[in-house]
Amino acid sequence: MQEALSSILEFGFQEFSLNRIQATTDLDSSRSISTLRRLGFQEEGILRQYGYWKGKFHDVRCFSLLQSDQAAGVYRAS
C-alpha cells in the first residue's frame, strides 16, 4: 500500500501541481494511520461525524501532506 500511495502522491504533486493532499481514517485504524505517518502525513485532528456508513455518522482522523513538506524533505516517496 505504501508503494502505491507514494506513486499517487508523487503524481499529484508533480503532474497536477497540487498543494495539499488530505486523507481520513477510522479513529482506530492503526495500519492506515501508520502508513500515512510513514509517508510524512501530519495529523490535523478529529472530524466529528464526518463519515457516514452502516446507517450512522462516525468521527474520523484527518491527515494532510503539503507540497512544501515534500520540498522540505518531510515527504518520503519510497
C-alpha positions as CSV (number, residue, x, y, z in Angstrom):
1,M,0.0,0.0,0.0
2,Q,2.8,2.4,0.9
3,E,4.4,2.0,-2.6
4,A,1.1,2.6,-4.4
5,L,0.3,5.7,-2.3
6,S,3.8,7.0,-2.9
7,S,3.3,6.9,-6.6
8,I,-0.1,8.6,-6.3
9,L,1.4,11.4,-4.1
10,E,4.3,11.9,-6.5
11,F,1.9,12.1,-9.4
12,G,-0.4,14.5,-7.7
13,F,2.4,16.9,-6.6
14,Q,4.4,16.8,-9.8
15,E,1.8,16.3,-12.6
16,F,-1.1,18.3,-11.1
17,S,0.9,20.7,-9.0
18,L,-1.4,20.0,-6.0
19,N,-0.5,22.0,-2.9
20,R,-2.3,19.7,-0.4
21,I,-3.4,16.1,-0.3
22,Q,-5.7,15.1,2.5
23,A,-6.6,11.6,3.9
24,T,-9.1,10.5,6.5
25,T,-9.1,7.2,8.5
26,D,-11.3,5.5,11.1
27,L,-10.3,6.6,14.5
28,D,-8.8,3.2,15.4
29,S,-7.3,2.2,12.0
30,S,-3.8,1.8,13.2
31,R,-2.4,0.3,10.0
32,S,-3.8,3.1,7.9
33,I,-2.5,5.7,10.4
34,S,0.9,4.1,10.4
35,T,1.1,4.1,6.6
36,L,0.2,7.8,6.4
37,R,2.7,8.8,9.1
38,R,5.5,6.8,7.3
39,L,4.7,8.8,4.2
40,G,5.0,12.1,6.1
41,F,1.4,13.0,6.6
42,Q,0.6,15.1,9.6
43,E,-2.4,14.5,11.8
44,E,-4.7,17.6,11.9
45,G,-7.3,16.3,14.2
46,I,-10.7,14.6,14.5
47,L,-13.5,15.5,12.2
48,R,-16.7,14.9,14.2
49,Q,-19.4,12.9,12.5
50,Y,-17.6,13.4,9.1
51,G,-18.1,9.9,7.8
52,Y,-21.4,8.1,7.2
53,W,-21.6,4.4,6.8
54,K,-23.7,1.5,8.1
55,G,-26.6,3.9,8.8
56,K,-24.9,6.2,11.1
57,F,-22.3,9.1,11.4
58,H,-18.7,8.4,12.5
59,D,-15.8,10.5,13.7
60,V,-12.6,10.3,11.5
61,R,-9.0,11.3,11.8
62,C,-7.8,13.9,9.3
63,F,-4.3,13.9,7.9
64,S,-2.6,16.1,5.3
65,L,0.6,16.4,3.3
66,L,1.6,19.6,1.7
67,Q,3.8,20.3,-1.3
68,S,6.1,22.3,0.9
69,D,6.5,19.2,3.1
70,Q,7.9,17.5,0.0
71,A,10.3,20.4,-0.7
72,A,11.4,20.3,3.0
73,G,12.1,16.6,2.8
74,V,9.3,15.5,5.1
75,Y,7.6,13.6,2.3
76,R,9.1,10.2,1.7
77,A,8.2,8.8,-1.7
78,S,9.9,5.4,-1.4
